[in-house]
Amino acid sequence: MSVDLETLRQRLMEAAMNGISPGQVFKELGITPDNPEVLQALMAQAGFDLNTLFPDGQVDMPGMVNNLTKDLSPEVKQQLSQVIHGLASEINNGQPLPPDVEEFLKGWGNSD
């Protein structure tokens, strides 16, 4: 399934007006842990080329997130951490997040 940023934006706006969770929209559009290609395509549309950012193939997502959010206040990071945790849990069908992701979200949400 191919998704573009505009479709995602529209579906998220519709969902918000109709009381549908963002996690459900992600599932409908195929943005799930078992389908990383869709997320990679969305990132590419947003200007994040993982091959350019990480030419050796080793993706340092925590480092990238920390770099992109370094100027955010601790309060905003905490709020984003909670939103991301909730969405990830919902998309993952309530299954626990991988321990490294859980640890990162807790630490990132509490960092300044």
VOZA-590297 format. One record per atom (N, C-alpha, C, O, CB): residue in three letters; atom name; x, y, z. Coordinates in steps of 0.2 Angstrom, whole numbers, plus 2048, in hexadecimal, padded with zeros to 3 digits. Glycine has a CB too. Layout:
# residues N
+-----+----+-----+-----+-----+
!  aa ! at !   X !   Y !   Z !
+-----+----+-----+-----+-----+
! ALA ! CA !   X !   Y !   Z !
...
+-----+----+-----+-----+-----+
***
This chain:
# residues 112
+-----+----+-----+-----+-----+
!  aa ! at !   X !   Y !   Z !
+-----+----+-----+-----+-----+
! MET !  N ! 804 ! 7FA ! 800 !
! MET ! CA ! 800 ! 800 ! 800 !
! MET !  C ! 804 ! 806 ! 800 !
! MET !  O ! 809 ! 807 ! 804 !
! MET ! CB ! 7FB ! 800 ! 806 !
! SER !  N ! 803 ! 80B ! 7FC !
! SER ! CA ! 807 ! 811 ! 7FC !
! SER !  C ! 802 ! 817 ! 7FF !
! SER !  O ! 7FC ! 817 ! 7FE !
! SER ! CB ! 808 ! 813 ! 7F4 !
! VAL !  N ! 806 ! 81B ! 803 !
! VAL ! CA ! 802 ! 820 ! 806 !
! VAL !  C ! 806 ! 827 ! 805 !
! VAL !  O ! 80D ! 826 ! 805 !
! VAL ! CB ! 802 ! 81F ! 80E !
! ASP !  N ! 803 ! 82C ! 804 !
! ASP ! CA ! 807 ! 832 ! 803 !
! ASP !  C ! 805 ! 837 ! 809 !
! ASP !  O ! 800 ! 836 ! 80D !
! ASP ! CB ! 805 ! 836 ! 7FD !
! LEU !  N ! 809 ! 83C ! 80B !
! LEU ! CA ! 808 ! 840 ! 811 !
! LEU !  C ! 802 ! 844 ! 811 !
! LEU !  O ! 7FF ! 845 ! 816 !
! LEU ! CB ! 80E ! 845 ! 811 !
! GLU !  N ! 7FF ! 846 ! 80B !
! GLU ! CA ! 7F9 ! 849 ! 80A !
! GLU !  C ! 7F3 ! 845 ! 80C !
! GLU !  O ! 7EF ! 847 ! 810 !
! GLU ! CB ! 7F8 ! 84C ! 803 !
! THR !  N ! 7F3 ! 83F ! 80A !
! THR ! CA ! 7EE ! 83A ! 80C !
! THR !  C ! 7EE ! 839 ! 813 !
! THR !  O ! 7E9 ! 839 ! 817 !
! THR ! CB ! 7EF ! 833 ! 808 !
! LEU !  N ! 7F4 ! 838 ! 816 !
! LEU ! CA ! 7F5 ! 837 ! 81D !
! LEU !  C ! 7F2 ! 83D ! 821 !
! LEU !  O ! 7EE ! 83C ! 826 !
! LEU ! CB ! 7FC ! 835 ! 81F !
! ARG !  N ! 7F4 ! 843 ! 81F !
! ARG ! CA ! 7F1 ! 849 ! 822 !
! ARG !  C ! 7EA ! 849 ! 822 !
! ARG !  O ! 7E7 ! 84B ! 827 !
! ARG ! CB ! 7F5 ! 84F ! 81F !
! GLN !  N ! 7E7 ! 848 ! 81C !
! GLN ! CA ! 7E0 ! 848 ! 81B !
! GLN !  C ! 7DC ! 843 ! 820 !
! GLN !  O ! 7D7 ! 845 ! 823 !
! GLN ! CB ! 7DE ! 847 ! 814 !
! ARG !  N ! 7DF ! 83D ! 820 !
! ARG ! CA ! 7DC ! 838 ! 824 !
! ARG !  C ! 7DC ! 839 ! 82B !
! ARG !  O ! 7D7 ! 838 ! 82F !
! ARG ! CB ! 7DF ! 831 ! 822 !
! LEU !  N ! 7E2 ! 83C ! 82D !
! LEU ! CA ! 7E2 ! 83E ! 834 !
! LEU !  C ! 7DE ! 844 ! 836 !
! LEU !  O ! 7DB ! 844 ! 83C !
! LEU ! CB ! 7EA ! 840 ! 836 !
! MET !  N ! 7DD ! 848 ! 832 !
! MET ! CA ! 7D8 ! 84E ! 833 !
! MET !  C ! 7D1 ! 84B ! 834 !
! MET !  O ! 7CD ! 84D ! 838 !
! MET ! CB ! 7D8 ! 853 ! 82E !
! GLU !  N ! 7CF ! 847 ! 82F !
! GLU ! CA ! 7C8 ! 844 ! 82F !
! GLU !  C ! 7C7 ! 840 ! 835 !
! GLU !  O ! 7C2 ! 840 ! 838 !
! GLU ! CB ! 7C7 ! 83F ! 829 !
! ALA !  N ! 7CC ! 83C ! 837 !
! ALA ! CA ! 7CC ! 838 ! 83D !
! ALA !  C ! 7CB ! 83C ! 843 !
! ALA !  O ! 7C7 ! 83A ! 848 !
! ALA ! CB ! 7D2 ! 833 ! 83E !
! ALA !  N ! 7CF ! 842 ! 844 !
! ALA ! CA ! 7CE ! 846 ! 84A !
! ALA !  C ! 7C7 ! 849 ! 84A !
! ALA !  O ! 7C4 ! 849 ! 850 !
! ALA ! CB ! 7D3 ! 84C ! 849 !
! MET !  N ! 7C4 ! 84A ! 845 !
! MET ! CA ! 7BD ! 84D ! 845 !
! MET !  C ! 7B8 ! 848 ! 846 !
! MET !  O ! 7B2 ! 84A ! 848 !
! MET ! CB ! 7BC ! 851 ! 83E !
! ASN !  N ! 7BA ! 842 ! 845 !
! ASN ! CA ! 7B5 ! 83C ! 846 !
! ASN !  C ! 7B6 ! 838 ! 84C !
! ASN !  O ! 7B3 ! 833 ! 84D !
! ASN ! CB ! 7B4 ! 838 ! 840 !
! GLY !  N ! 7BB ! 83A ! 850 !
! GLY ! CA ! 7BC ! 836 ! 856 !
! GLY !  C ! 7C0 ! 830 ! 855 !
! GLY !  O ! 7C0 ! 82B ! 859 !
! GLY ! CB ! 7B6 ! 835 ! 85A !
! ILE !  N ! 7C3 ! 82F ! 850 !
! ILE ! CA ! 7C7 ! 829 ! 84E !
! ILE !  C ! 7CF ! 82A ! 850 !
! ILE !  O ! 7D1 ! 830 ! 84F !
! ILE ! CB ! 7C7 ! 827 ! 846 !
! SER !  N ! 7D2 ! 825 ! 853 !
! SER ! CA ! 7D8 ! 826 ! 855 !
! SER !  C ! 7DD ! 827 ! 850 !
! SER !  O ! 7DC ! 823 ! 84A !
! SER ! CB ! 7DA ! 821 ! 85A !
! PRO !  N ! 7E3 ! 82A ! 850 !
! PRO ! CA ! 7E8 ! 82A ! 84B !
! PRO !  C ! 7EB ! 823 ! 84A !
! PRO !  O ! 7ED ! 822 ! 844 !
! PRO ! CB ! 7EE ! 82F ! 84D !
! GLY !  N ! 7EB ! 81F ! 84F !
! GLY ! CA ! 7EE ! 819 ! 84E !
! GLY !  C ! 7EA ! 814 ! 849 !
! GLY !  O ! 7EC ! 811 ! 846 !
! GLY ! CB ! 7EE ! 815 ! 855 !
! GLN !  N ! 7E3 ! 815 ! 84A !
! GLN ! CA ! 7DF ! 812 ! 845 !
! GLN !  C ! 7E0 ! 814 ! 83E !
! GLN !  O ! 7E0 ! 810 ! 839 !
! GLN ! CB ! 7D7 ! 813 ! 847 !
! VAL !  N ! 7E1 ! 81B ! 83D !
! VAL ! CA ! 7E3 ! 81D ! 836 !
! VAL !  C ! 7E9 ! 81A ! 834 !
! VAL !  O ! 7EA ! 818 ! 82E !
! VAL ! CB ! 7E4 ! 825 ! 836 !
! PHE !  N ! 7EE ! 81A ! 838 !
! PHE ! CA ! 7F5 ! 817 ! 836 !
! PHE !  C ! 7F4 ! 80F ! 834 !
! PHE !  O ! 7F6 ! 80D ! 82F !
! PHE ! CB ! 7FA ! 817 ! 83C !
! LYS !  N ! 7F0 ! 80C ! 838 !
! LYS ! CA ! 7EE ! 805 ! 836 !
! LYS !  C ! 7EB ! 804 ! 82F !
! LYS !  O ! 7ED ! 800 ! 82B !
! LYS ! CB ! 7EA ! 801 ! 83B !
! GLU !  N ! 7E6 ! 808 ! 82E !
! GLU ! CA ! 7E2 ! 808 ! 828 !
! GLU !  C ! 7E7 ! 80A ! 822 !
! GLU !  O ! 7E6 ! 807 ! 81D !
! GLU ! CB ! 7DD ! 80E ! 828 !
! LEU !  N ! 7EC ! 80E ! 823 !
! LEU ! CA ! 7F0 ! 810 ! 81D !
! LEU !  C ! 7F6 ! 80B ! 81D !
! LEU !  O ! 7FB ! 80C ! 819 !
! LEU ! CB ! 7F2 ! 817 ! 81E !
! GLY !  N ! 7F7 ! 806 ! 821 !
! GLY ! CA ! 7FC ! 801 ! 821 !
! GLY !  C ! 802 ! 804 ! 824 !
! GLY !  O ! 808 ! 801 ! 823 !
! GLY ! CB ! 7FD ! 800 ! 81A !
! ILE !  N ! 802 ! 809 ! 829 !
! ILE ! CA ! 808 ! 80B ! 82C !
! ILE !  C ! 808 ! 807 ! 833 !
! ILE !  O ! 806 ! 80A ! 838 !
! ILE ! CB ! 808 ! 813 ! 82D !
! THR !  N ! 80B ! 802 ! 832 !
! THR ! CA ! 80C ! 7FD ! 838 !
! THR !  C ! 813 ! 7FA ! 839 !
! THR !  O ! 817 ! 7FB ! 834 !
! THR ! CB ! 807 ! 7F7 ! 837 !
! PRO !  N ! 815 ! 7F8 ! 83E !
! PRO ! CA ! 81C ! 7F5 ! 83F !
! PRO !  C ! 81E ! 7F0 ! 83A !
! PRO !  O ! 823 ! 7EF ! 839 !
! PRO ! CB ! 81C ! 7F2 ! 846 !
! ASP !  N ! 819 ! 7EC ! 838 !
! ASP ! CA ! 81A ! 7E7 ! 833 !
! ASP !  C ! 81B ! 7E9 ! 82C !
! ASP !  O ! 81B ! 7E5 ! 827 !
! ASP ! CB ! 815 ! 7E1 ! 834 !
! ASN !  N ! 81A ! 7F0 ! 82B !
! ASN ! CA ! 81A ! 7F2 ! 824 !
! ASN !  C ! 81F ! 7F9 ! 824 !
! ASN !  O ! 81C ! 7FE ! 823 !
! ASN ! CB ! 813 ! 7F4 ! 822 !
! PRO !  N ! 825 ! 7F8 ! 825 !
! PRO ! CA ! 82A ! 7FE ! 826 !
! PRO !  C ! 82B ! 801 ! 81F !
! PRO !  O ! 82C ! 807 ! 81F !
! PRO ! CB ! 830 ! 7FB ! 828 !
! GLU !  N ! 829 ! 7FE ! 81A !
! GLU ! CA ! 82A ! 802 ! 813 !
! GLU !  C ! 825 ! 808 ! 812 !
! GLU !  O ! 827 ! 80D ! 810 !
! GLU ! CB ! 828 ! 7FD ! 80D !
! VAL !  N ! 81F ! 807 ! 815 !
! VAL ! CA ! 81B ! 80D ! 815 !
! VAL !  C ! 81D ! 813 ! 819 !
! VAL !  O ! 81D ! 818 ! 816 !
! VAL ! CB ! 814 ! 80B ! 818 !
! LEU !  N ! 820 ! 812 ! 81F !
! LEU ! CA ! 823 ! 817 ! 823 !
! LEU !  C ! 829 ! 81A ! 81F !
! LEU !  O ! 82A ! 820 ! 81F !
! LEU ! CB ! 825 ! 814 ! 82A !
! GLN !  N ! 82D ! 816 ! 81D !
! GLN ! CA ! 833 ! 818 ! 819 !
! GLN !  C ! 831 ! 81C ! 813 !
! GLN !  O ! 834 ! 822 ! 812 !
! GLN ! CB ! 837 ! 812 ! 817 !
! ALA !  N ! 82C ! 81B ! 810 !
! ALA ! CA ! 829 ! 81F ! 80A !
! ALA !  C ! 827 ! 825 ! 80C !
! ALA !  O ! 828 ! 82A ! 809 !
! ALA ! CB ! 824 ! 81B ! 806 !
! LEU !  N ! 823 ! 825 ! 812 !
! LEU ! CA ! 821 ! 82C ! 815 !
! LEU !  C ! 826 ! 830 ! 817 !
! LEU !  O ! 826 ! 836 ! 816 !
! LEU ! CB ! 81C ! 82A ! 81B !
! MET !  N ! 82B ! 82D ! 81A !
! MET ! CA ! 831 ! 831 ! 81C !
! MET !  C ! 835 ! 834 ! 816 !
! MET !  O ! 837 ! 83A ! 816 !
! MET ! CB ! 836 ! 82D ! 820 !
! ALA !  N ! 835 ! 830 ! 811 !
! ALA ! CA ! 838 ! 833 ! 80B !
! ALA !  C ! 834 ! 839 ! 808 !
! ALA !  O ! 837 ! 83E ! 806 !
! ALA ! CB ! 839 ! 82D ! 805 !
! GLN !  N ! 82E ! 838 ! 808 !
! GLN ! CA ! 82A ! 83E ! 806 !
! GLN !  C ! 82B ! 844 ! 80A !
! GLN !  O ! 82A ! 84A ! 807 !
! GLN ! CB ! 822 ! 83C ! 806 !
! ALA !  N ! 82C ! 843 ! 810 !
! ALA ! CA ! 82D ! 849 ! 815 !
! ALA !  C ! 834 ! 84B ! 814 !
! ALA !  O ! 836 ! 850 ! 818 !
! ALA ! CB ! 82C ! 847 ! 81C !
! GLY !  N ! 838 ! 848 ! 810 !
! GLY ! CA ! 83F ! 84B ! 80F !
! GLY !  C ! 845 ! 847 ! 813 !
! GLY !  O ! 84A ! 849 ! 813 !
! GLY ! CB ! 840 ! 852 ! 811 !
! PHE !  N ! 843 ! 841 ! 816 !
! PHE ! CA ! 848 ! 83D ! 81A !
! PHE !  C ! 849 ! 837 ! 816 !
! PHE !  O ! 846 ! 832 ! 816 !
! PHE ! CB ! 845 ! 83B ! 821 !
! ASP !  N ! 84F ! 838 ! 813 !
! ASP ! CA ! 852 ! 832 ! 80F !
! ASP !  C ! 856 ! 82E ! 813 !
! ASP !  O ! 85C ! 830 ! 815 !
! ASP ! CB ! 855 ! 834 ! 808 !
! LEU !  N ! 854 ! 828 ! 816 !
! LEU ! CA ! 858 ! 824 ! 81A !
! LEU !  C ! 85F ! 822 ! 817 !
! LEU !  O ! 864 ! 821 ! 81B !
! LEU ! CB ! 854 ! 81E ! 81D !
! ASN !  N ! 85F ! 821 ! 811 !
! ASN ! CA ! 865 ! 81F ! 80E !
! ASN !  C ! 86A ! 824 ! 80E !
! ASN !  O ! 870 ! 823 ! 80E !
! ASN ! CB ! 864 ! 81D ! 806 !
! THR !  N ! 868 ! 82B ! 80D !
! THR ! CA ! 86D ! 830 ! 80E !
! THR !  C ! 86F ! 832 ! 815 !
! THR !  O ! 874 ! 833 ! 816 !
! THR ! CB ! 869 ! 836 ! 80A !
! LEU !  N ! 86A ! 831 ! 819 !
! LEU ! CA ! 86B ! 833 ! 820 !
! LEU !  C ! 870 ! 82D ! 823 !
! LEU !  O ! 874 ! 82F ! 828 !
! LEU ! CB ! 865 ! 833 ! 824 !
! PHE !  N ! 86F ! 827 ! 821 !
! PHE ! CA ! 872 ! 822 ! 824 !
! PHE !  C ! 875 ! 81D ! 81E !
! PHE !  O ! 873 ! 818 ! 81D !
! PHE ! CB ! 86E ! 81D ! 829 !
! PRO !  N ! 87B ! 820 ! 81B !
! PRO ! CA ! 87D ! 81C ! 815 !
! PRO !  C ! 880 ! 815 ! 817 !
! PRO !  O ! 880 ! 811 ! 812 !
! PRO ! CB ! 883 ! 820 ! 812 !
! ASP !  N ! 882 ! 814 ! 81D !
! ASP ! CA ! 884 ! 80D ! 81E !
! ASP !  C ! 87F ! 808 ! 820 !
! ASP !  O ! 880 ! 802 ! 821 !
! ASP ! CB ! 889 ! 80D ! 824 !
! GLY !  N ! 879 ! 80A ! 820 !
! GLY ! CA ! 873 ! 806 ! 821 !
! GLY !  C ! 871 ! 805 ! 828 !
! GLY !  O ! 86C ! 803 ! 82A !
! GLY ! CB ! 874 ! 7FF ! 81E !
! GLN !  N ! 875 ! 808 ! 82D !
! GLN ! CA ! 873 ! 808 ! 834 !
! GLN !  C ! 86F ! 80E ! 835 !
! GLN !  O ! 872 ! 813 ! 836 !
! GLN ! CB ! 87A ! 807 ! 838 !
! VAL !  N ! 869 ! 80D ! 837 !
! VAL ! CA ! 864 ! 812 ! 838 !
! VAL !  C ! 865 ! 814 ! 840 !
! VAL !  O ! 863 ! 80F ! 844 !
! VAL ! CB ! 85D ! 811 ! 836 !
! ASP !  N ! 867 ! 81A ! 842 !
! ASP ! CA ! 867 ! 81C ! 849 !
! ASP !  C ! 861 ! 820 ! 84A !
! ASP !  O ! 861 ! 826 ! 84A !
! ASP ! CB ! 86D ! 820 ! 84A !
! MET !  N ! 85B ! 81D ! 84A !
! MET ! CA ! 855 ! 820 ! 84B !
! MET !  C ! 855 ! 825 ! 852 !
! MET !  O ! 852 ! 82A ! 852 !
! MET ! CB ! 84F ! 81C ! 84B !
! PRO !  N ! 857 ! 822 ! 857 !
! PRO ! CA ! 857 ! 826 ! 85D !
! PRO !  C ! 85B ! 82C ! 85C !
! PRO !  O ! 859 ! 832 ! 85F !
! PRO ! CB ! 85A ! 822 ! 863 !
! GLY !  N ! 861 ! 82C ! 859 !
! GLY ! CA ! 865 ! 831 ! 858 !
! GLY !  C ! 862 ! 836 ! 853 !
! GLY !  O ! 862 ! 83C ! 854 !
! GLY ! CB ! 86C ! 82F ! 855 !
! MET !  N ! 85E ! 834 ! 84E !
! MET ! CA ! 85B ! 838 ! 84A !
! MET !  C ! 855 ! 83C ! 84D !
! MET !  O ! 854 ! 842 ! 84C !
! MET ! CB ! 858 ! 834 ! 844 !
! VAL !  N ! 851 ! 838 ! 851 !
! VAL ! CA ! 84C ! 83C ! 855 !
! VAL !  C ! 84F ! 841 ! 85A !
! VAL !  O ! 84C ! 846 ! 85A !
! VAL ! CB ! 848 ! 836 ! 859 !
! ASN !  N ! 854 ! 83F ! 85D !
! ASN ! CA ! 857 ! 844 ! 862 !
! ASN !  C ! 859 ! 84A ! 85E !
! ASN !  O ! 859 ! 850 ! 861 !
! ASN ! CB ! 85D ! 841 ! 866 !
! ASN !  N ! 85C ! 849 ! 858 !
! ASN ! CA ! 85F ! 84F ! 854 !
! ASN !  C ! 859 ! 853 ! 852 !
! ASN !  O ! 85A ! 859 ! 852 !
! ASN ! CB ! 863 ! 84D ! 84F !
! LEU !  N ! 854 ! 850 ! 850 !
! LEU ! CA ! 84E ! 854 ! 84D !
! LEU !  C ! 84A ! 858 ! 852 !
! LEU !  O ! 847 ! 85D ! 851 !
! LEU ! CB ! 849 ! 84F ! 849 !
! THR !  N ! 84B ! 855 ! 858 !
! THR ! CA ! 847 ! 858 ! 85E !
! THR !  C ! 84B ! 85C ! 863 !
! THR !  O ! 848 ! 85D ! 868 !
! THR ! CB ! 842 ! 853 ! 861 !
! LYS !  N ! 851 ! 85D ! 862 !
! LYS ! CA ! 855 ! 860 ! 867 !
! LYS !  C ! 853 ! 867 ! 869 !
! LYS !  O ! 855 ! 868 ! 86F !
! LYS ! CB ! 85C ! 860 ! 864 !
! ASP !  N ! 84F ! 86A ! 865 !
! ASP ! CA ! 84D ! 871 ! 867 !
! ASP !  C ! 846 ! 871 ! 86B !
! ASP !  O ! 844 ! 877 ! 86D !
! ASP ! CB ! 84D ! 876 ! 861 !
! LEU !  N ! 843 ! 86B ! 86B !
! LEU ! CA ! 83D ! 86B ! 86F !
! LEU !  C ! 83E ! 86B ! 876 !
! LEU !  O ! 842 ! 869 ! 879 !
! LEU ! CB ! 839 ! 865 ! 86C !
! SER !  N ! 839 ! 86E ! 879 !
! SER ! CA ! 839 ! 86F ! 881 !
! SER !  C ! 838 ! 868 ! 884 !
! SER !  O ! 835 ! 863 ! 880 !
! SER ! CB ! 833 ! 874 ! 883 !
! PRO !  N ! 83A ! 867 ! 88A !
! PRO ! CA ! 839 ! 860 ! 88D !
! PRO !  C ! 831 ! 85E ! 88D !
! PRO !  O ! 82F ! 859 ! 88D !
! PRO ! CB ! 83C ! 860 ! 894 !
! GLU !  N ! 82D ! 863 ! 88E !
! GLU ! CA ! 826 ! 862 ! 88F !
! GLU !  C ! 823 ! 860 ! 888 !
! GLU !  O ! 81F ! 85B ! 888 !
! GLU ! CB ! 822 ! 869 ! 891 !
! VAL !  N ! 825 ! 863 ! 883 !
! VAL ! CA ! 823 ! 861 ! 87C !
! VAL !  C ! 825 ! 859 ! 87B !
! VAL !  O ! 822 ! 855 ! 878 !
! VAL ! CB ! 825 ! 865 ! 876 !
! LYS !  N ! 82C ! 858 ! 87C !
! LYS ! CA ! 82E ! 851 ! 87B !
! LYS !  C ! 82A ! 84C ! 87F !
! LYS !  O ! 829 ! 847 ! 87D !
! LYS ! CB ! 836 ! 851 ! 87D !
! GLN !  N ! 828 ! 84E ! 885 !
! GLN ! CA ! 824 ! 849 ! 88A !
! GLN !  C ! 81E ! 848 ! 886 !
! GLN !  O ! 81B ! 842 ! 886 !
! GLN ! CB ! 824 ! 84C ! 891 !
! GLN !  N ! 81A ! 84D ! 884 !
! GLN ! CA ! 814 ! 84D ! 881 !
! GLN !  C ! 815 ! 848 ! 87A !
! GLN !  O ! 810 ! 844 ! 879 !
! GLN ! CB ! 811 ! 853 ! 87F !
! LEU !  N ! 81A ! 84A ! 876 !
! LEU ! CA ! 81B ! 846 ! 870 !
! LEU !  C ! 81C ! 83E ! 872 !
! LEU !  O ! 81A ! 83A ! 86F !
! LEU ! CB ! 820 ! 849 ! 86C !
! SER !  N ! 820 ! 83D ! 877 !
! SER ! CA ! 822 ! 837 ! 879 !
! SER !  C ! 81B ! 833 ! 87B !
! SER !  O ! 81B ! 82D ! 879 !
! SER ! CB ! 827 ! 837 ! 87F !
! GLN !  N ! 817 ! 836 ! 87F !
! GLN ! CA ! 811 ! 833 ! 881 !
! GLN !  C ! 80C ! 831 ! 87B !
! GLN !  O ! 809 ! 82C ! 87A !
! GLN ! CB ! 80D ! 837 ! 886 !
! VAL !  N ! 80C ! 836 ! 876 !
! VAL ! CA ! 808 ! 835 ! 870 !
! VAL !  C ! 80B ! 82F ! 86C !
! VAL !  O ! 807 ! 82B ! 869 !
! VAL ! CB ! 807 ! 83B ! 86C !
! ILE !  N ! 811 ! 82F ! 86B !
! ILE ! CA ! 814 ! 82A ! 867 !
! ILE !  C ! 814 ! 823 ! 86A !
! ILE !  O ! 812 ! 81E ! 867 !
! ILE ! CB ! 81C ! 82C ! 866 !
! HIS !  N ! 814 ! 823 ! 871 !
! HIS ! CA ! 814 ! 81D ! 874 !
! HIS !  C ! 80C ! 81A ! 873 !
! HIS !  O ! 80C ! 814 ! 872 !
! HIS ! CB ! 815 ! 81E ! 87C !
! GLY !  N ! 808 ! 81E ! 874 !
! GLY ! CA ! 801 ! 81C ! 873 !
! GLY !  C ! 7FF ! 81A ! 86C !
! GLY !  O ! 7FC ! 815 ! 86B !
! GLY ! CB ! 7FC ! 822 ! 875 !
! LEU !  N ! 801 ! 81E ! 867 !
! LEU ! CA ! 800 ! 81C ! 860 !
! LEU !  C ! 804 ! 815 ! 85F !
! LEU !  O ! 801 ! 811 ! 85B !
! LEU ! CB ! 803 ! 821 ! 85B !
! ALA !  N ! 80A ! 814 ! 861 !
! ALA ! CA ! 80E ! 80E ! 860 !
! ALA !  C ! 80B ! 808 ! 863 !
! ALA !  O ! 80A ! 803 ! 860 !
! ALA ! CB ! 815 ! 80F ! 862 !
! SER !  N ! 808 ! 809 ! 869 !
! SER ! CA ! 805 ! 804 ! 86C !
! SER !  C ! 7FE ! 802 ! 868 !
! SER !  O ! 7FD ! 7FC ! 868 !
! SER ! CB ! 803 ! 805 ! 873 !
! GLU !  N ! 7FB ! 807 ! 866 !
! GLU ! CA ! 7F4 ! 805 ! 862 !
! GLU !  C ! 7F6 ! 802 ! 85C !
! GLU !  O ! 7F3 ! 7FD ! 85A !
! GLU ! CB ! 7F1 ! 80C ! 861 !
! ILE !  N ! 7FB ! 804 ! 858 !
! ILE ! CA ! 7FD ! 802 ! 852 !
! ILE !  C ! 7FF ! 7FA ! 852 !
! ILE !  O ! 7FE ! 7F6 ! 84E !
! ILE ! CB ! 802 ! 806 ! 84E !
! ASN !  N ! 802 ! 7F9 ! 858 !
! ASN ! CA ! 805 ! 7F3 ! 859 !
! ASN !  C ! 800 ! 7EE ! 85D !
! ASN !  O ! 802 ! 7E9 ! 860 !
! ASN ! CB ! 80C ! 7F3 ! 85E !
! ASN !  N ! 7FA ! 7F0 ! 85C !
! ASN ! CA ! 7F4 ! 7EC ! 85F !
! ASN !  C ! 7F5 ! 7EA ! 866 !
! ASN !  O ! 7F4 ! 7E5 ! 869 !
! ASN ! CB ! 7F4 ! 7E5 ! 85B !
! GLY !  N ! 7F7 ! 7EF ! 86A !
! GLY ! CA ! 7F8 ! 7EF ! 871 !
! GLY !  C ! 7FE ! 7EB ! 874 !
! GLY !  O ! 7FF ! 7EA ! 87A !
! GLY ! CB ! 7F2 ! 7EC ! 874 !
! GLN !  N ! 802 ! 7E8 ! 86F !
! GLN ! CA ! 807 ! 7E4 ! 871 !
! GLN !  C ! 80D ! 7E9 ! 874 !
! GLN !  O ! 80D ! 7EF ! 872 !
! GLN ! CB ! 80A ! 7E0 ! 86B !
! PRO !  N ! 811 ! 7E6 ! 879 !
! PRO ! CA ! 816 ! 7EB ! 87C !
! PRO !  C ! 81B ! 7ED ! 876 !
! PRO !  O ! 81C ! 7E9 ! 871 !
! PRO ! CB ! 81A ! 7E7 ! 881 !
! LEU !  N ! 81D ! 7F3 ! 877 !
! LEU ! CA ! 822 ! 7F5 ! 872 !
! LEU !  C ! 829 ! 7F2 ! 874 !
! LEU !  O ! 82A ! 7EF ! 879 !
! LEU ! CB ! 823 ! 7FD ! 873 !
! PRO !  N ! 82D ! 7F1 ! 86F !
! PRO ! CA ! 834 ! 7EE ! 870 !
! PRO !  C ! 837 ! 7F2 ! 876 !
! PRO !  O ! 836 ! 7F8 ! 876 !
! PRO ! CB ! 838 ! 7EF ! 869 !
! PRO !  N ! 83B ! 7EF ! 87A !
! PRO ! CA ! 83E ! 7F2 ! 880 !
! PRO !  C ! 842 ! 7F8 ! 87E !
! PRO !  O ! 842 ! 7FD ! 881 !
! PRO ! CB ! 842 ! 7ED ! 883 !
! ASP !  N ! 846 ! 7F8 ! 878 !
! ASP ! CA ! 84A ! 7FD ! 876 !
! ASP !  C ! 846 ! 804 ! 875 !
! ASP !  O ! 848 ! 809 ! 876 !
! ASP ! CB ! 84F ! 7FC ! 871 !
! VAL !  N ! 840 ! 802 ! 871 !
! VAL ! CA ! 83C ! 808 ! 86F !
! VAL !  C ! 838 ! 80B ! 876 !
! VAL !  O ! 838 ! 811 ! 877 !
! VAL ! CB ! 836 ! 806 ! 86A !
! GLU !  N ! 836 ! 807 ! 87A !
! GLU ! CA ! 833 ! 809 ! 880 !
! GLU !  C ! 838 ! 80D ! 884 !
! GLU !  O ! 836 ! 812 ! 887 !
! GLU ! CB ! 831 ! 803 ! 885 !
! GLU !  N ! 83E ! 80A ! 885 !
! GLU ! CA ! 843 ! 80E ! 889 !
! GLU !  C ! 845 ! 815 ! 886 !
! GLU !  O ! 846 ! 81A ! 889 !
! GLU ! CB ! 84A ! 80A ! 889 !
! PHE !  N ! 845 ! 815 ! 87F !
! PHE ! CA ! 847 ! 81B ! 87B !
! PHE !  C ! 841 ! 820 ! 87D !
! PHE !  O ! 843 ! 826 ! 87E !
! PHE ! CB ! 848 ! 81A ! 874 !
! LEU !  N ! 83B ! 81E ! 87C !
! LEU ! CA ! 835 ! 823 ! 87D !
! LEU !  C ! 835 ! 826 ! 884 !
! LEU !  O ! 834 ! 82C ! 885 !
! LEU ! CB ! 82F ! 820 ! 87B !
! LYS !  N ! 836 ! 821 ! 889 !
! LYS ! CA ! 837 ! 824 ! 890 !
! LYS !  C ! 83C ! 829 ! 891 !
! LYS !  O ! 83B ! 82E ! 894 !
! LYS ! CB ! 837 ! 81E ! 895 !
! GLY !  N ! 842 ! 827 ! 88E !
! GLY ! CA ! 848 ! 82C ! 88F !
! GLY !  C ! 847 ! 832 ! 88B !
! GLY !  O ! 849 ! 837 ! 88E !
! GLY ! CB ! 84E ! 828 ! 88D !
! TRP !  N ! 845 ! 831 ! 885 !
! TRP ! CA ! 844 ! 837 ! 881 !
! TRP !  C ! 83F ! 83C ! 884 !
! TRP !  O ! 840 ! 842 ! 884 !
! TRP ! CB ! 843 ! 835 ! 87A !
! GLY !  N ! 83A ! 839 ! 886 !
! GLY ! CA ! 834 ! 83D ! 889 !
! GLY !  C ! 836 ! 841 ! 88F !
! GLY !  O ! 833 ! 846 ! 891 !
! GLY ! CB ! 82E ! 839 ! 88A !
! ASN !  N ! 83B ! 83F ! 892 !
! ASN ! CA ! 83E ! 842 ! 899 !
! ASN !  C ! 844 ! 846 ! 898 !
! ASN !  O ! 847 ! 848 ! 89D !
! ASN ! CB ! 83F ! 83C ! 89E !
! SER !  N ! 847 ! 846 ! 892 !
! SER ! CA ! 84D ! 84A ! 890 !
! SER !  C ! 84C ! 851 ! 88F !
! SER !  O ! 846 ! 853 ! 88E !
! SER ! CB ! 851 ! 846 ! 88B !
! ASP !  N ! 851 ! 855 ! 890 !
! ASP ! CA ! 850 ! 85C ! 88F !
! ASP !  C ! 855 ! 85E ! 88A !
! ASP !  O ! 855 ! 864 ! 888 !
! ASP ! CB ! 851 ! 860 ! 895 !
+-----+----+-----+-----+-----+
***
